Amino acid sequence: MAPLTGNDLKKTARSSGYKTKRGNQRRDALLNATKEMIVLGDISEISFVTVARKAEVPLPSVYHYFKNLESLIVMIVEELG
């Protein structure tokens, strides 16, 4: 088997991130759940577990799209501009 090249790595599910329809839906659900928790004042309750439950998304998906909780919050701040 030939070694992987840069082009091969670009084709992996992880590197494609949220480019699929289902991926977009999951990512958006996670962002929306987090935004809702912020608006409701549940900031201290925000964790990957609570966000995944609220978004009805499998917990591993949160780790797939976001390195840590800070990166999730930064994404929301960037979207709000």
Z-matrix of the N, CA and C atoms (Angstrom, degrees):
N
C 1 1.453
C 2 1.525 1 108.87
N 3 1.310 2 117.08 1 133.57
C 4 1.461 3 122.35 2 -178.86
C 5 1.524 4 110.67 3 -73.55
N 6 1.338 5 117.10 4 149.17
C 7 1.465 6 119.49 5 177.89
C 8 1.527 7 110.74 6 -65.70
N 9 1.309 8 114.99 7 152.99
C 10 1.467 9 120.10 8 179.22
C 11 1.519 10 110.34 9 -69.33
N 12 1.305 11 115.57 10 142.14
C 13 1.463 12 121.14 11 175.67
C 14 1.517 13 108.78 12 -107.11
N 15 1.318 14 116.43 13 174.79
C 16 1.462 15 120.48 14 177.87
C 17 1.516 16 112.01 15 -57.00
N 18 1.332 17 117.14 16 -38.97
C 19 1.465 18 120.30 17 179.27
C 20 1.517 19 111.85 18 -65.80
N 21 1.336 20 116.59 19 -36.91
C 22 1.462 21 120.09 20 178.06
C 23 1.520 22 110.77 21 -64.45
N 24 1.313 23 116.19 22 -40.18
C 25 1.458 24 120.45 23 -178.85
C 26 1.518 25 111.37 24 -66.30
N 27 1.312 26 116.99 25 -31.91
C 28 1.463 27 120.60 26 179.51
C 29 1.525 28 111.57 27 -67.03
N 30 1.320 29 117.07 28 -20.44
C 31 1.459 30 121.44 29 -176.42
C 32 1.530 31 113.26 30 -87.70
N 33 1.321 32 117.96 31 -5.81
C 34 1.459 33 119.51 32 -177.77
C 35 1.513 34 110.44 33 -71.03
N 36 1.323 35 116.13 34 153.37
C 37 1.467 36 121.13 35 -179.76
C 38 1.518 37 110.81 36 -60.00
N 39 1.320 38 117.12 37 -41.66
C 40 1.461 39 120.31 38 -177.09
C 41 1.523 40 110.57 39 -64.64
N 42 1.308 41 117.62 40 -43.64
C 43 1.454 42 118.89 41 -177.51
C 44 1.523 43 111.94 42 -72.21
N 45 1.324 44 117.56 43 -24.46
C 46 1.458 45 119.03 44 178.46
C 47 1.518 46 110.63 45 -78.79
N 48 1.338 47 116.73 46 -13.91
C 49 1.456 48 121.69 47 173.54
C 50 1.502 49 113.34 48 54.87
N 51 1.319 50 115.53 49 -122.31
C 52 1.453 51 120.20 50 -173.85
C 53 1.527 52 111.62 51 -103.21
N 54 1.321 53 117.72 52 37.57
C 55 1.461 54 121.21 53 -178.32
C 56 1.524 55 112.69 54 -83.84
N 57 1.311 56 117.71 55 -10.80
C 58 1.453 57 119.86 56 177.40
C 59 1.520 58 109.21 57 -90.39
N 60 1.316 59 115.97 58 161.62
C 61 1.466 60 120.06 59 179.88
C 62 1.528 61 110.64 60 -59.60
N 63 1.334 62 116.23 61 -48.01
C 64 1.463 63 119.74 62 179.47
C 65 1.523 64 110.52 63 -63.15
N 66 1.315 65 116.30 64 -38.49
C 67 1.460 66 120.45 65 178.35
C 68 1.516 67 111.70 66 -62.82
N 69 1.330 68 115.83 67 -43.72
C 70 1.467 69 120.01 68 177.22
C 71 1.519 70 110.85 69 -61.01
N 72 1.323 71 116.36 70 -41.85
C 73 1.466 72 120.41 71 -179.18
C 74 1.522 73 111.03 72 -64.54
N 75 1.312 74 116.65 73 -42.91
C 76 1.466 75 119.90 74 -179.98
C 77 1.520 76 111.10 75 -66.48
N 78 1.305 77 116.29 76 -46.45
C 79 1.467 78 120.42 77 179.59
C 80 1.519 79 110.05 78 -59.79
N 81 1.327 80 117.21 79 -46.77
C 82 1.466 81 121.17 80 179.30
C 83 1.523 82 111.50 81 -62.54
N 84 1.327 83 117.12 82 -39.89
C 85 1.466 84 120.56 83 178.59
C 86 1.525 85 110.49 84 -62.78
N 87 1.318 86 116.71 85 -40.38
C 88 1.466 87 120.74 86 178.62
C 89 1.526 88 111.03 87 -65.53
N 90 1.320 89 116.25 88 -44.27
C 91 1.467 90 119.89 89 178.87
C 92 1.525 91 110.97 90 -64.66
N 93 1.321 92 116.93 91 -43.96
C 94 1.468 93 120.46 92 -179.83
C 95 1.521 94 111.80 93 -64.69
N 96 1.312 95 117.35 94 -39.93
C 97 1.465 96 120.64 95 178.67
C 98 1.523 97 110.27 96 -63.31
N 99 1.318 98 116.18 97 -41.29
C 100 1.464 99 119.84 98 179.43
C 101 1.520 100 110.67 99 -66.88
N 102 1.328 101 116.64 100 -43.51
C 103 1.471 102 120.29 101 178.09
C 104 1.524 103 110.69 102 -59.23
N 105 1.321 104 116.33 103 -43.12
C 106 1.459 105 120.72 104 -179.60
C 107 1.529 106 110.75 105 -62.30
N 108 1.314 107 116.42 106 -41.29
C 109 1.461 108 119.90 107 178.82
C 110 1.527 109 110.86 108 -64.37
N 111 1.323 110 116.65 109 -37.39
C 112 1.466 111 120.19 110 178.23
C 113 1.520 112 110.10 111 -66.06
N 114 1.325 113 117.01 112 -47.02
C 115 1.468 114 121.93 113 -179.21
C 116 1.527 115 111.14 114 -60.86
N 117 1.324 116 116.99 115 -38.60
C 118 1.463 117 121.32 116 -179.13
C 119 1.529 118 112.63 117 -78.93
N 120 1.327 119 116.26 118 -2.31
C 121 1.458 120 119.88 119 179.01
C 122 1.508 121 114.28 120 80.53
N 123 1.322 122 116.68 121 18.25
C 124 1.465 123 121.38 122 -179.45
C 125 1.529 124 111.94 123 -91.87
N 126 1.315 125 117.16 124 32.48
C 127 1.461 126 120.90 125 -173.37
C 128 1.527 127 111.97 126 -58.22
N 129 1.312 128 117.13 127 -41.01
C 130 1.469 129 119.61 128 -178.38
C 131 1.531 130 111.92 129 -68.26
N 132 1.322 131 116.89 130 -16.57
C 133 1.470 132 121.48 131 -179.63
C 134 1.529 133 112.87 132 -90.62
N 135 1.331 134 117.11 133 -5.45
C 136 1.463 135 120.15 134 -176.03
C 137 1.526 136 110.15 135 -72.02
N 138 1.310 137 114.57 136 122.66
C 139 1.465 138 122.91 137 173.20
C 140 1.527 139 106.21 138 -150.51
N 141 1.303 140 116.72 139 167.13
C 142 1.460 141 118.58 140 178.09
C 143 1.524 142 110.86 141 -59.69
N 144 1.308 143 116.86 142 -36.92
C 145 1.467 144 120.62 143 -179.04
C 146 1.526 145 110.57 144 -65.97
N 147 1.340 146 117.46 145 -48.52
C 148 1.467 147 119.63 146 -177.59
C 149 1.521 148 111.56 147 -68.08
N 150 1.315 149 117.09 148 -37.01
C 151 1.469 150 120.49 149 178.56
C 152 1.526 151 110.09 150 -65.81
N 153 1.324 152 117.40 151 -44.31
C 154 1.470 153 120.88 152 179.37
C 155 1.523 154 110.81 153 -61.43
N 156 1.319 155 116.62 154 -43.18
C 157 1.472 156 119.71 155 179.01
C 158 1.518 157 110.91 156 -62.87
N 159 1.331 158 116.25 157 -47.97
C 160 1.461 159 120.38 158 -178.04
C 161 1.534 160 110.83 159 -62.69
N 162 1.322 161 116.49 160 -37.95
C 163 1.469 162 121.36 161 -179.22
C 164 1.527 163 112.30 162 -80.90
N 165 1.333 164 116.66 163 -9.66
C 166 1.464 165 122.08 164 -175.76
C 167 1.529 166 111.19 165 56.13
N 168 1.327 167 113.59 166 47.18
C 169 1.459 168 122.60 167 -178.80
C 170 1.531 169 107.26 168 -124.19
N 171 1.324 170 118.24 169 142.96
C 172 1.465 171 119.49 170 178.18
C 173 1.535 172 111.46 171 -58.86
N 174 1.314 173 116.36 172 138.97
C 175 1.460 174 121.28 173 -178.47
C 176 1.531 175 113.35 174 -53.02
N 177 1.326 176 120.25 175 -42.22
C 178 1.470 177 118.98 176 179.25
C 179 1.535 178 113.40 177 -58.67
N 180 1.322 179 117.58 178 -25.54
C 181 1.464 180 120.18 179 178.40
C 182 1.522 181 111.46 180 -64.17
N 183 1.322 182 116.69 181 -34.97
C 184 1.467 183 119.69 182 179.46
C 185 1.523 184 108.96 183 -61.85
N 186 1.315 185 116.02 184 -45.05
C 187 1.462 186 120.50 185 -179.98
C 188 1.525 187 111.51 186 -68.60
N 189 1.299 188 116.60 187 -26.06
C 190 1.466 189 120.61 188 178.21
C 191 1.531 190 110.90 189 -68.08
N 192 1.314 191 116.79 190 -43.00
C 193 1.460 192 121.01 191 -175.08
C 194 1.518 193 114.28 192 -90.72
N 195 1.324 194 117.27 193 -23.70
C 196 1.457 195 120.34 194 -175.27
C 197 1.523 196 110.46 195 -133.52
N 198 1.329 197 115.66 196 129.81
C 199 1.458 198 121.57 197 -178.44
C 200 1.523 199 111.20 198 -66.02
N 201 1.332 200 115.23 199 -39.21
C 202 1.459 201 121.00 200 -179.51
C 203 1.525 202 108.50 201 -158.54
N 204 1.312 203 116.22 202 177.84
C 205 1.460 204 121.00 203 -177.50
C 206 1.528 205 111.19 204 -62.32
N 207 1.310 206 115.89 205 -37.10
C 208 1.462 207 120.19 206 178.96
C 209 1.529 208 111.00 207 -59.90
N 210 1.320 209 117.55 208 -42.35
C 211 1.466 210 120.06 209 -179.29
C 212 1.527 211 111.26 210 -65.68
N 213 1.322 212 117.32 211 -31.98
C 214 1.467 213 121.39 212 175.84
C 215 1.527 214 110.28 213 -65.93
N 216 1.323 215 116.86 214 -46.22
C 217 1.466 216 121.53 215 179.85
C 218 1.525 217 110.42 216 -65.43
N 219 1.322 218 117.32 217 -41.58
C 220 1.467 219 121.19 218 178.74
C 221 1.522 220 110.30 219 -60.13
N 222 1.333 221 117.79 220 -41.10
C 223 1.465 222 121.55 221 178.99
C 224 1.527 223 110.38 222 -60.49
N 225 1.320 224 117.04 223 -40.94
C 226 1.462 225 120.92 224 179.28
C 227 1.520 226 110.35 225 -65.71
N 228 1.317 227 117.04 226 -44.77
C 229 1.469 228 121.31 227 179.27
C 230 1.524 229 110.00 228 -61.36
N 231 1.325 230 117.51 229 -42.29
C 232 1.467 231 121.26 230 178.66
C 233 1.523 232 111.27 231 -63.40
N 234 1.333 233 117.36 232 -38.97
C 235 1.466 234 120.28 233 178.97
C 236 1.525 235 111.65 234 -65.93
N 237 1.328 236 115.75 235 -35.10
C 238 1.464 237 119.83 236 -179.30
C 239 1.522 238 111.23 237 -74.62
N 240 1.320 239 115.78 238 -19.17
C 241 1.446 240 122.37 239 174.42
C 242 1.470 241 113.82 240 69.64
